[in-house]
Amino acid sequence: MSGAVPSGFLALPRVDPTLAREILDDLEKVEDLLRESVASSDPLLTEAASHLLAAGGKRFRATLVLLAGHFGDPTVPDLIPAAAVVELTHVATLYHDDVMDEADLRRGEPSANQRWGNSVAILTGDYVFARASEMLADLGTEAVRLQAATFGRLVQGQILETSGPPEGTDPLDHYLRVISDKTASLIASSAEFGGMFGKVDPETVGTVTRACDALGMAFQLADDILDVAGKTSESGKHQGTDLREGVLTLPMFYALRSTDPADERLKSLLGRPLDEDEAEEALALLRVHPAMAEADATLRGWADRARAELATLPEGRARVAFEALCDYVVERSG
């Protein structure tokens, strides 16, 4: 691992430059801790556990921990391991997700399961989570309790996604519940960790946590839209992956609701595995479909929920930075 951290936070409009530098300085400490935490006496395990960390990533969740701490005392030393814990937890789930999805690319690099096989990838995910848990034990009972509840939701979300919507359940509602458990829960917990260890007053912690729960929904919806509308270089995975595998996401749900006879061909391609020619045809049809604008409006609605929560907080550079992150999540969907 190079130890370099993403500097995108520095480039966000309206973010106070001094705050951005403070966050970046702390992210460098988090990165050092991440690198140290996955080191093992076994070279293969060290290489496999370092694989996704070395591939980069936005460190979005770690940034939220550190930024939430700025509503209180951002100098508390425990904020650094707390940020590392949420990042390690996120990375651990990626190893398992890639096995379940049979992914061959993650963050623009070959996935761990592609490189070392499913068994090594699963065990590596377990190892990364174990290291997060070991670090967590030093942060106290409340932190352990929060992490356990969050991990339970992460697993529940994966089970819900794997099992599919039960009979009589609206598939779109089921999809949104999966996102809430699999993505939004850890993003919300990141803010809660930051508030907890930054000694922020409980009311503010609750507000920022609710804001980040909505932000987490927007974050995943942006990813799903980007999988259709973006480029492989932007998402770090093959474009149209969900569509190719027959996985339905927000734009597809909206397209399937269409009653226009002209959409019958597109609808026939959604929700089933596609060959390469079919996938390219479906992408071309979906990218110009009104469902994309409808999905974008839903994404913006979740970002607006986050902004509404943040608007109740006292003005200051931390609040402005969180509002800028809401803009970032919307804009990254294209």
C-alpha positions in Angstrom: 0.0 0.0 0.0 1.2 3.5 -0.8 -0.3 5.1 2.2 -1.9 7.8 0.0 -5.4 8.9 0.8 -8.1 10.3 -1.5 -8.0 14.1 -1.6 -11.4 14.6 -3.2 -12.7 16.2 0.0 -10.2 19.0 -0.5 -11.8 19.8 -3.9 -15.4 20.1 -2.7 -16.8 23.6 -3.2 -17.6 25.6 -0.1 -15.6 23.4 2.2 -13.3 25.5 4.5 -9.7 24.9 3.3 -8.4 24.7 6.9 -11.1 22.1 7.8 -10.3 20.1 4.6 -6.6 20.0 5.5 -7.4 18.9 9.1 -9.6 16.1 7.8 -6.9 15.1 5.3 -4.2 15.1 7.9 -6.4 12.8 10.1 -7.2 10.5 7.1 -3.5 10.0 6.6 -3.3 8.8 10.2 -6.3 6.5 9.5 -4.6 5.2 6.4 -1.4 4.3 8.4 -3.6 2.5 10.9 -5.4 0.6 8.2 -2.2 -0.6 6.7 -0.8 -1.7 10.1 -4.0 -3.4 11.1 -4.2 -5.9 8.2 -0.5 -6.9 8.5 -0.1 -10.6 9.3 2.7 -13.0 9.8 1.5 -14.9 6.8 2.5 -13.1 3.5 -0.5 -14.3 1.6 -3.0 -13.1 4.2 -1.2 -9.7 4.4 -1.3 -9.4 0.6 -4.9 -10.4 0.3 -6.1 -8.2 3.2 -4.2 -5.2 1.8 -5.5 -5.8 -1.7 -8.7 -3.7 -1.5 -7.2 -1.1 0.8 -4.3 -0.6 -1.7 -6.7 -0.3 -4.6 -7.9 3.0 -3.1 -11.5 4.0 -2.5 -13.1 7.2 -1.4 -12.7 6.6 2.4 -16.2 8.2 2.5 -17.2 6.5 5.8 -13.9 7.4 7.5 -14.3 11.0 6.4 -17.8 11.1 7.9 -16.5 9.9 11.3 -13.8 12.6 11.3 -16.1 15.3 10.1 -18.9 14.5 12.6 -16.2 14.9 15.3 -15.9 18.6 14.3 -19.3 19.2 15.9 -17.5 18.6 19.1 -13.8 18.0 19.9 -12.1 16.8 16.7 -8.8 16.3 18.6 -9.9 13.3 20.6 -7.4 10.5 19.7 -10.1 7.8 19.6 -11.6 9.3 16.4 -8.7 7.9 14.4 -9.3 4.2 15.3 -13.1 4.8 15.1 -12.7 5.9 11.5 -10.4 2.9 10.8 -13.0 0.5 12.3 -15.8 1.7 10.0 -13.6 1.6 7.0 -12.3 -1.9 7.8 -15.9 -3.1 8.3 -16.9 -1.7 4.9 -13.9 -3.4 3.2 -14.7 -6.7 4.9 -18.2 -6.7 3.4 -16.7 -6.0 0.0 -14.7 -9.2 0.0 -17.9 -11.2 0.8 -20.0 -9.2 -1.6 -17.7 -9.9 -4.5 -17.8 -13.7 -3.8 -21.6 -13.7 -3.7 -21.8 -11.5 -6.9 -19.0 -13.5 -8.6 -17.5 -10.1 -9.4 -14.2 -9.9 -11.3 -13.4 -6.2 -10.8 -13.4 -4.0 -7.7 -12.1 -0.4 -7.6 -10.7 -0.9 -11.1 -8.6 -3.9 -10.0 -9.2 -7.7 -10.2 -11.4 -8.7 -7.2 -9.9 -10.9 -4.5 -12.0 -13.8 -5.5 -10.9 -13.5 -9.0 -7.2 -13.4 -8.0 -7.1 -15.9 -5.2 -10.4 -17.8 -5.3 -13.6 -17.7 -3.2 -12.2 -19.5 -0.1 -9.3 -17.0 0.3 -11.6 -14.0 -0.4 -14.1 -15.1 2.2 -11.5 -15.8 4.9 -9.8 -12.5 4.1 -13.1 -10.7 4.7 -13.4 -12.5 8.0 -9.9 -11.6 8.9 -10.4 -7.9 8.1 -13.6 -7.8 10.2 -11.7 -9.6 13.0 -9.1 -6.8 13.0 -11.8 -4.2 13.1 -13.4 -6.0 16.1 -10.0 -6.1 17.9 -9.6 -2.4 17.4 -13.2 -1.8 18.5 -12.7 -3.6 21.8 -10.4 -0.8 22.9 -13.1 1.8 22.2 -15.6 0.7 24.8 -18.8 -1.1 25.3 -21.1 1.4 23.6 -18.9 1.3 20.4 -19.0 -2.5 20.4 -22.8 -2.4 20.8 -23.2 0.1 17.9 -20.9 -1.9 15.7 -22.7 -5.2 16.5 -26.1 -3.7 15.6 -24.8 -2.2 12.4 -23.1 -5.4 11.3 -26.4 -7.2 12.0 -28.1 -4.9 9.6 -25.4 -5.3 7.0 -25.9 -9.1 7.1 -29.7 -8.7 7.1 -29.5 -6.5 4.0 -27.3 -9.1 2.2 -29.8 -11.9 3.1 -32.7 -9.8 1.9 -30.9 -9.1 -1.4 -30.1 -12.8 -1.8 -33.5 -14.1 -1.0 -35.4 -11.5 -3.0 -38.8 -9.9 -2.2 -41.3 -12.3 -0.4 -44.6 -13.0 -2.1 -46.9 -10.0 -1.9 -44.0 -7.5 -1.2 -43.5 -4.5 -3.5 -40.1 -5.3 -5.2 -39.2 -1.6 -5.2 -39.9 -1.3 -1.4 -37.8 -4.4 -0.9 -34.9 -2.9 -3.0 -35.0 0.3 -0.9 -35.0 -1.8 2.4 -31.9 -3.7 1.1 -30.1 -0.4 0.5 -31.1 0.9 3.9 -29.5 -2.1 5.6 -26.6 -2.8 3.3 -25.4 0.7 2.7 -27.1 3.5 4.7 -26.7 1.7 8.0 -22.9 1.9 8.0 -22.9 5.4 6.7 -25.2 6.5 9.4 -23.2 4.7 12.0 -20.0 6.4 10.8 -21.6 9.8 11.7 -22.7 8.3 15.1 -19.2 7.0 15.8 -17.8 10.5 15.0 -20.3 12.2 17.3 -19.8 9.6 20.1 -16.0 10.0 20.2 -16.0 13.7 19.3 -18.0 14.3 22.5 -20.8 15.9 20.6 -24.1 16.7 22.4 -26.6 13.8 21.9 -29.2 15.9 20.0 -26.6 16.9 17.4 -25.4 13.3 17.2 -29.0 12.2 16.4 -29.4 14.9 13.8 -26.2 14.1 12.0 -26.9 10.4 12.2 -30.3 10.8 10.6 -28.8 13.1 7.9 -26.2 10.5 7.1 -28.8 7.7 6.9 -30.6 9.7 4.2 -27.2 10.5 2.6 -26.4 6.8 2.6 -29.6 6.1 0.6 -28.6 8.7 -1.9 -25.1 7.4 -2.1 -26.2 3.9 -3.1 -28.8 5.2 -5.5 -26.1 7.3 -7.1 -24.0 4.2 -7.6 -26.9 2.4 -9.2 -27.6 5.2 -11.6 -23.9 5.5 -12.3 -23.8 1.8 -13.2 -26.2 2.6 -16.1 -25.2 6.2 -17.0 -21.5 6.3 -16.2 -18.2 4.8 -17.4 -16.2 1.9 -16.0 -13.4 4.3 -15.1 -15.8 6.3 -12.9 -17.3 3.4 -11.0 -14.4 1.0 -10.8 -16.5 -1.9 -12.1 -17.7 -3.0 -15.5 -20.6 -0.7 -16.6 -24.0 -2.3 -16.6 -23.0 -5.1 -14.3 -26.4 -5.2 -12.5 -28.2 -5.1 -15.8 -26.1 -7.9 -17.2 -26.7 -10.1 -14.2 -30.5 -9.5 -14.2 -30.3 -7.4 -11.0 -33.0 -4.7 -10.8 -32.1 -1.3 -9.6 -34.0 2.0 -9.4 -33.9 3.1 -13.0 -35.0 -0.4 -14.1 -37.9 -0.5 -11.6 -39.2 2.8 -13.0 -38.7 1.6 -16.6 -40.7 -1.6 -15.8 -43.6 0.6 -14.7 -44.0 2.1 -18.2 -47.2 1.4 -20.1 -45.8 2.7 -23.4 -45.8 0.0 -26.0 -42.5 1.3 -27.3 -40.9 0.2 -24.1 -41.8 -3.5 -24.4 -38.4 -4.5 -25.8 -36.6 -2.8 -23.0 -38.9 -4.3 -20.4 -38.2 -7.8 -21.9 -34.5 -7.3 -21.3 -34.8 -6.3 -17.6 -34.6 -8.7 -14.6 -32.8 -11.6 -16.4 -29.2 -12.4 -17.3 -28.1 -10.9 -20.6 -25.5 -11.7 -23.1 -23.1 -9.0 -24.3 -25.2 -7.8 -27.3 -28.4 -7.8 -25.2 -26.7 -5.8 -22.4 -25.5 -3.2 -24.8 -28.9 -2.9 -26.3 -30.5 -2.6 -22.9 -28.0 0.0 -21.8 -28.6 2.1 -24.9 -32.4 2.0 -24.4 -32.3 2.6 -20.6 -29.9 5.6 -20.8 -32.4 7.6 -22.9 -35.5 6.5 -21.0 -37.5 8.8 -18.8 -36.8 6.4 -15.9 -33.3 7.8 -15.6 -34.7 11.3 -14.8 -37.2 9.7 -12.4 -34.4 7.8 -10.6 -32.4 11.0 -10.4 -35.3 12.8 -8.8 -35.6 10.1 -6.2 -31.8 10.4 -5.5 -32.2 14.2 -5.1 -35.1 13.6 -2.8 -33.0 11.6 -0.4 -30.2 14.2 -0.5 -32.8 16.9 0.3 -33.8 14.9 3.3 -30.2 14.9 4.5 -30.0 18.7 3.9 -33.2 19.3 5.8 -31.8 17.5 8.9 -28.5 19.5 8.6 -30.4 22.8 8.2 -31.5 22.4 11.9 -27.9 22.5 13.1 -26.0 25.7 14.0 -24.2 27.3 11.2 -20.5 26.4 10.9 -17.8 24.9 8.8 -18.7 21.3 9.7 -22.4 21.8 8.7 -21.3 23.4 5.4 -19.0 20.5 4.7 -21.8 18.0 5.2 -24.0 20.0 2.9 -21.2 19.9 0.3 -21.1 16.1 0.6 -24.8 16.1 -0.2 -24.0 18.0 -3.4 -21.1 15.6 -4.2 -23.3 12.5 -3.8 -25.9 14.0 -6.2 -23.4 15.2 -8.7 -21.4 12.0 -8.9 -24.4 10.2 -10.5 -23.9 12.4 -13.6 
